[in-house]
Amino acid sequence: MRRPLSFLRSGWLCLLFLVFSACPVSAASKVVIASAGASGYLMEHNLPSVALAVAMEADLIKQDLVLTSDGQVIVFRDPTLERVTNVAELFPGRSREDGRYHVLDFTLDEIRQLSLHDPAGLFPADLHPRLTIPTLNEELAMIRGLEKTLQRTIPIAPEIKQPWLYRKEGHDISQLTLTILRDHGYTGQEDNVFILSFDAEELQRLANELLPAMGMSVKLIQLIDSNEGSEIMVEEWGELVSYNYDWMFSKSGLRSLKGYAAGIGLNKSMLADDTTTLLRPNFVEDAHQLGMFVYTLAGQKEAQPMVPFVNSLDKEFDFFYFTVGVDGIVTDFCGEGVRFLKNRSQNALPAPEKISTPALGGEASLQLPLSPQLPQQPDRENLE
């Protein structure tokens, strides 16, 4: 069954009104962000997986971006290749001293020789043909083609991974990424593109230097990592140490973020503990009052449930959407997220009292087409 005006379920129109009214929080004001395509159903980061996420009506497609040795931006989750490819088999002896095969040590031609494989064994080898790593150019070309075919907008959320690492080795992945986005027509606030990064200094560089120089004004999202993470490493006393994000959680820190970012993304473990206690009970509300949106990660195929009471995806989605109050969830199981919000909206279940959530960047620029039929989803028990 086709659902007309499907963008209403995505909440884009309601989200615009929320900026100006006291429209109550509902399932219609929440969004589903596909993590690396429909990665709970197919291998992550490949063109068929992205196409499946589009068919499942995810509100945004999140892409992780890394760089090859010859300066090509590819869509891949990790800065190293060994976790989900056969690189060790095809290129023995090409690892660094840390024993890992860094993307930055391989040309695009070499990357194209690799096959994606599933380290968790969730997807049978005969389920799909050989899957390969796409470039950002290739993925955007496919998405633009799907937009024309389906006559609807497909928002994207590319994440620039570890720009500090590339700066250290003489590469500017941000500049290369912006050039590709501009070539595909993603230039302004209305173009449904959100650039993500954990690197606050790089996002400020994008906002204050790179975007204006290129005549672009796309929205930026600040990601927050743990203080022991490796997404940003800074030099102190001649050694690389993890970046400290604590300043971002204060009200003054949020006001600083608002100066360059439209939204914030952070791990669910930063929002609630395993007893359902909210760790930062005012953080989401404070961000909303500044007109910023907040998203988190939930429903991931390789992660154990964070909280003991969560024994289903629906319960996890419900807790983070309506108790924690986030605006969006990045999930491997985007089809399940779409189904959950659709069912909750149709059932009109009451939501906890919350302040009005802001628009995703303040624009409701999606079209009003018919949406493709939601594909039958695989039994999740067989995927775990």
C-alpha positions as CSV (number, residue, x, y, z in Angstrom):
1,M,0.0,0.0,0.0
2,R,1.4,3.4,-1.0
3,R,1.3,6.2,1.6
4,P,0.7,9.7,0.1
5,L,2.5,12.6,1.7
6,S,4.9,10.3,3.5
7,F,7.1,13.2,4.5
8,L,4.5,14.0,7.2
9,R,5.5,10.8,9.0
10,S,9.0,12.0,8.8
11,G,8.0,15.1,10.6
12,W,9.5,17.6,8.3
13,L,6.4,19.8,8.0
14,C,5.5,19.5,11.7
15,L,9.1,20.2,12.6
16,L,8.9,23.5,10.8
17,F,5.7,24.5,12.7
18,L,7.3,23.4,15.9
19,V,9.7,26.3,15.7
20,F,6.8,28.8,15.8
21,S,4.2,26.9,17.9
22,A,3.7,24.7,20.9
23,C,2.8,21.6,18.7
24,P,3.1,18.6,21.1
25,V,5.9,16.1,20.6
26,S,4.6,13.1,18.7
27,A,5.9,10.3,16.4
28,A,5.5,12.7,13.5
29,S,8.2,15.0,14.8
30,K,10.9,12.2,15.0
31,V,13.2,11.1,12.3
32,V,15.0,7.8,11.4
33,I,18.6,8.1,10.2
34,A,19.9,5.0,8.3
35,S,23.4,4.1,9.6
36,A,25.6,3.3,6.6
37,G,22.6,2.4,4.6
38,A,20.2,-0.4,5.6
39,S,23.1,-2.0,7.5
40,G,21.0,-4.2,9.7
41,Y,19.7,-6.0,6.6
42,L,22.7,-5.9,4.2
43,M,26.4,-5.2,4.6
44,E,27.1,-1.7,5.6
45,H,28.3,1.1,3.2
46,N,27.5,-0.2,-0.3
47,L,25.1,0.9,-3.0
48,P,22.5,-1.9,-2.6
49,S,22.3,-1.2,1.1
50,V,21.8,2.6,0.5
51,A,19.1,1.8,-2.1
52,L,17.3,-0.5,0.4
53,A,17.4,2.3,3.1
54,V,15.7,4.6,0.6
55,A,13.1,2.0,-0.2
56,M,12.5,1.6,3.6
57,E,11.8,5.3,3.7
58,A,14.6,6.3,6.1
59,D,14.5,10.1,6.6
60,L,18.3,10.6,6.2
61,I,21.1,8.4,4.9
62,K,24.2,8.7,7.0
63,Q,27.6,8.2,5.2
64,D,31.0,7.8,6.8
65,L,33.8,9.3,4.7
66,V,37.4,8.4,4.6
67,L,40.3,9.1,2.2
68,T,42.5,6.9,0.0
69,S,46.2,7.6,-0.7
70,D,45.4,9.2,-4.0
71,G,42.9,11.6,-2.5
72,Q,39.6,9.9,-3.3
73,V,36.8,10.2,-0.8
74,I,35.2,6.8,-0.2
75,V,32.2,5.8,1.9
76,F,33.4,3.5,4.6
77,R,33.0,3.4,8.4
78,D,36.6,2.8,9.6
79,P,40.0,4.4,8.8
80,T,41.2,0.8,8.5
81,L,40.1,-2.0,6.2
82,E,40.6,-5.3,8.0
83,R,37.3,-5.5,9.9
84,V,34.9,-5.9,7.0
85,T,37.1,-6.6,3.9
86,N,39.4,-9.2,2.6
87,V,42.4,-6.8,2.5
88,A,44.7,-9.1,4.4
89,E,44.1,-11.8,1.9
90,L,44.7,-9.7,-1.2
91,F,47.4,-7.4,0.2
92,P,49.5,-9.3,2.7
93,G,52.3,-7.3,4.2
94,R,50.6,-3.9,3.6
95,S,49.7,-3.4,7.3
96,R,51.4,-0.7,9.4
97,E,53.3,-1.4,12.6
98,D,50.0,-1.5,14.5
99,G,49.0,-4.5,12.4
100,R,46.2,-2.6,10.7
101,Y,45.5,-1.9,7.1
102,H,44.9,1.8,6.8
103,V,42.7,3.2,4.0
104,L,45.1,6.0,3.5
105,D,47.8,3.5,2.4
106,F,45.7,2.2,-0.5
107,T,44.8,3.8,-3.9
108,L,41.2,3.8,-5.1
109,D,42.1,1.1,-7.7
110,E,43.3,-1.1,-4.9
111,I,40.2,-0.4,-2.8
112,R,38.0,-1.4,-5.8
113,Q,39.6,-4.9,-5.7
114,L,38.3,-5.6,-2.1
115,S,35.1,-7.4,-1.2
116,L,33.0,-6.5,1.8
117,H,32.4,-9.3,4.2
118,D,30.4,-9.6,7.5
119,P,32.6,-10.3,10.5
120,A,29.6,-11.1,12.8
121,G,28.3,-13.7,10.4
122,L,24.8,-12.1,10.3
123,F,24.5,-12.2,6.5
124,P,24.9,-15.6,4.7
125,A,27.5,-15.5,2.0
126,D,25.0,-16.5,-0.6
127,L,22.6,-13.7,0.4
128,H,24.1,-11.2,-1.9
129,P,26.7,-10.9,-4.7
130,R,30.1,-9.4,-4.2
131,L,29.7,-6.1,-2.6
132,T,32.3,-3.3,-2.9
133,I,33.2,0.0,-1.4
134,P,31.7,3.0,-3.3
135,T,33.2,6.5,-3.6
136,L,31.2,9.4,-2.4
137,N,30.8,10.5,-6.0
138,E,29.2,7.2,-6.9
139,E,26.9,7.1,-4.0
140,L,25.6,10.7,-4.5
141,A,25.1,10.0,-8.2
142,M,22.9,7.0,-7.3
143,I,21.0,9.0,-4.7
144,R,20.3,11.9,-7.2
145,G,19.1,9.3,-9.7
146,L,16.8,7.8,-7.1
147,E,15.4,11.2,-6.4
148,K,14.5,11.7,-10.0
149,T,13.0,8.2,-10.3
150,L,11.0,8.4,-7.0
151,Q,10.2,12.1,-7.4
152,R,11.1,12.9,-3.8
153,T,14.1,14.3,-1.9
154,I,16.5,12.0,-0.1
155,P,18.4,13.9,2.6
156,I,21.9,12.8,3.4
157,A,24.2,13.1,6.4
158,P,27.9,12.6,5.4
159,E,30.3,12.3,8.4
160,I,33.9,13.5,7.8
161,K,35.9,10.9,9.8
162,Q,39.0,11.9,11.7
163,P,40.1,15.0,9.8
164,W,42.9,15.4,12.3
165,L,44.5,12.2,10.9
166,Y,44.4,13.5,7.3
167,R,45.8,16.9,8.3
168,K,48.6,15.1,10.0
169,E,49.5,13.3,6.8
170,G,49.0,16.3,4.5
171,H,45.4,15.8,3.2
172,D,42.3,18.0,3.4
173,I,39.4,15.6,3.4
174,S,36.9,18.5,4.3
175,Q,37.8,20.5,1.2
176,L,37.6,17.4,-1.0
177,T,34.2,16.5,0.5
178,L,32.8,20.0,-0.1
179,T,33.9,20.0,-3.7
180,I,32.1,16.7,-4.3
181,L,28.9,17.9,-2.5
182,R,28.9,21.1,-4.6
183,D,29.4,19.1,-7.8
184,H,26.2,17.2,-7.0
185,G,24.2,20.3,-6.2
186,Y,24.4,20.2,-2.4
187,T,25.2,23.9,-1.7
188,G,22.6,25.6,0.5
189,Q,20.4,25.4,3.6
190,E,17.6,24.0,1.5
191,D,19.5,21.1,0.0
192,N,18.9,18.5,2.7
193,V,22.5,17.8,3.5
194,F,23.9,17.8,7.0
195,I,27.7,17.5,7.5
196,L,28.7,15.7,10.6
197,S,32.0,15.6,12.5
198,F,33.4,14.9,16.0
199,D,36.0,17.6,15.3
200,A,34.8,20.9,16.7
201,E,37.7,22.9,15.3
202,E,37.1,21.4,11.8
203,L,33.4,22.2,12.0
204,Q,34.3,25.8,12.9
205,R,36.7,25.9,10.0
206,L,34.0,24.6,7.7
207,A,31.5,27.3,9.0
208,N,33.9,30.2,9.0
209,E,36.3,29.5,6.1
210,L,35.6,26.7,3.7
211,L,31.9,27.0,3.2
212,P,31.9,30.8,2.7
213,A,34.9,30.5,0.3
214,M,33.0,28.0,-1.8
215,G,29.7,29.9,-1.7
216,M,28.0,27.1,0.3
217,S,25.9,27.2,3.5
218,V,25.0,23.7,4.4
219,K,24.1,22.7,7.9
220,L,26.7,21.2,10.3
221,I,26.2,18.7,13.2
222,Q,28.6,18.4,16.1
223,L,29.2,14.8,17.2
224,I,30.3,14.1,20.8
225,D,32.6,11.2,21.6
226,S,33.8,9.8,24.9
227,N,36.8,11.5,26.4
228,E,38.7,8.3,25.8
229,G,37.8,8.0,22.1
230,S,40.0,8.3,19.1
231,E,37.7,10.4,16.8
232,I,39.8,13.4,17.7
233,M,43.4,13.3,18.9
234,V,45.2,16.4,20.0
235,E,48.8,16.9,20.7
236,E,49.9,17.6,24.3
237,W,53.5,17.7,25.3
238,G,54.5,15.9,22.2
239,E,51.9,13.1,22.5
240,L,48.5,12.5,21.0
241,V,45.7,12.3,23.5
242,S,41.9,12.1,23.3
243,Y,39.9,15.3,23.0
244,N,37.9,16.3,26.0
245,Y,34.2,17.1,25.2
246,D,33.1,18.0,28.7
247,W,32.7,21.7,27.8
248,M,29.9,20.9,25.3
249,F,27.5,19.8,28.0
250,S,27.2,23.1,29.8
251,K,24.7,25.8,28.8
252,S,27.6,28.1,27.8
253,G,29.1,25.2,25.8
254,L,25.8,24.7,24.0
255,R,25.6,28.4,23.2
256,S,29.1,28.1,21.7
257,L,28.0,25.1,19.6
258,K,25.0,27.0,18.4
259,G,27.4,29.5,16.8
260,Y,28.3,26.9,14.1
261,A,26.2,23.8,14.4
262,A,22.5,23.2,13.8
263,G,22.4,20.0,15.9
264,I,24.2,17.5,18.1
265,G,24.8,13.8,17.9
266,L,26.0,11.6,20.8
267,N,26.0,8.0,22.0
268,K,23.0,6.7,24.0
269,S,25.3,5.8,26.9
270,M,25.9,9.5,27.4
271,L,22.1,10.1,27.9
272,A,21.0,7.2,30.2
273,D,22.5,4.5,32.4
274,D,21.5,0.9,32.8
275,T,18.9,1.7,35.4
276,T,17.0,4.1,33.1
277,T,18.3,7.1,34.9
278,L,18.8,10.1,32.7
279,L,22.5,11.1,33.0
280,R,21.9,14.6,31.6
281,P,18.2,15.2,32.2
282,N,18.3,18.8,30.9
283,F,20.7,18.5,28.0
284,V,18.1,17.7,25.3
285,E,15.8,20.4,26.5
286,D,18.6,23.0,26.8
287,A,19.6,22.2,23.2
288,H,16.0,22.5,22.0
289,Q,15.6,25.9,23.7
290,L,18.6,27.1,21.6
291,G,16.9,25.8,18.4
292,M,19.2,22.8,18.0
293,F,18.1,19.2,17.4
294,V,19.7,16.2,19.1
295,Y,20.1,12.6,17.8
296,T,21.6,9.4,19.3
297,L,22.5,5.9,18.2
298,A,20.1,3.0,18.9
299,G,19.2,-0.3,17.3
300,Q,22.6,-1.4,16.3
301,K,23.3,-5.0,15.1
302,E,26.7,-5.4,16.7
303,A,25.9,-3.8,20.1
304,Q,24.3,-5.3,23.1
305,P,21.3,-3.5,24.6
306,M,22.6,-0.7,26.8
307,V,19.8,-1.0,29.4
308,P,18.5,-4.2,30.9
309,F,14.8,-3.2,30.4
310,V,15.4,-2.9,26.7
311,N,14.6,-6.2,25.2
312,S,13.2,-5.1,21.8
313,L,13.9,-2.5,19.3
314,D,10.5,-0.9,19.8
315,K,11.2,-0.4,23.5
316,E,14.6,1.1,22.8
317,F,13.2,3.4,20.2
318,D,10.3,4.4,22.5
319,F,12.7,5.2,25.4
320,F,15.1,7.4,23.5
321,Y,12.5,9.1,21.3
322,F,9.9,9.8,24.0
323,T,11.5,9.6,27.4
324,V,15.0,11.0,26.6
325,G,13.4,13.2,24.0
326,V,15.8,13.0,21.1
327,D,14.7,14.2,17.7
328,G,16.4,11.5,15.6
329,I,17.9,8.0,16.0
330,V,20.7,6.6,13.9
331,T,20.0,2.9,13.5
332,D,21.2,-0.1,11.6
333,F,17.5,-1.2,11.4
334,C,16.0,1.8,9.7
335,G,13.0,-0.2,8.4
336,E,12.1,-1.1,12.0
337,G,12.4,2.6,13.0
338,V,10.1,3.7,10.2
339,R,7.6,1.0,11.2
340,F,7.8,1.9,14.9
341,L,7.1,5.6,14.2
342,K,4.3,4.9,11.7
343,N,2.6,2.5,14.2
344,R,3.0,4.9,17.1
345,S,1.6,7.8,15.1
346,Q,-1.4,5.7,13.9
347,N,-2.1,4.5,17.4
348,A,-1.9,8.0,18.7
349,L,-0.3,6.9,21.9
350,P,0.3,9.7,24.4
351,A,3.9,10.9,24.7
352,P,5.5,12.3,27.9
353,E,5.4,16.0,28.3
354,K,8.2,17.6,26.4
355,I,9.1,21.0,25.0
356,S,8.6,21.6,21.3
357,T,11.4,20.1,19.3
358,P,13.1,22.3,16.6
359,A,13.1,21.7,12.9
360,L,16.0,19.8,11.4
361,G,17.8,22.9,10.3
362,G,14.6,25.0,10.1
363,E,13.6,24.0,6.5
364,A,10.7,21.8,5.3
365,S,12.0,21.4,1.8
366,L,10.9,17.8,1.0
367,Q,8.5,17.2,-1.9
368,L,5.0,15.7,-1.7
369,P,5.3,12.5,-3.8
370,L,4.0,9.1,-3.3
371,S,6.4,6.8,-1.5
372,P,7.6,3.4,-2.5
373,Q,6.0,0.4,-0.8
374,L,7.9,-0.6,2.4
375,P,9.7,-3.9,1.6
376,Q,9.0,-6.9,3.7
377,Q,11.6,-6.9,6.5
378,P,13.6,-9.9,7.5
379,D,13.0,-11.6,10.8
380,R,15.3,-9.7,13.2
381,E,15.8,-12.8,15.4
382,N,17.6,-14.4,12.4
383,L,19.9,-11.3,12.2
384,E,21.1,-11.3,15.8
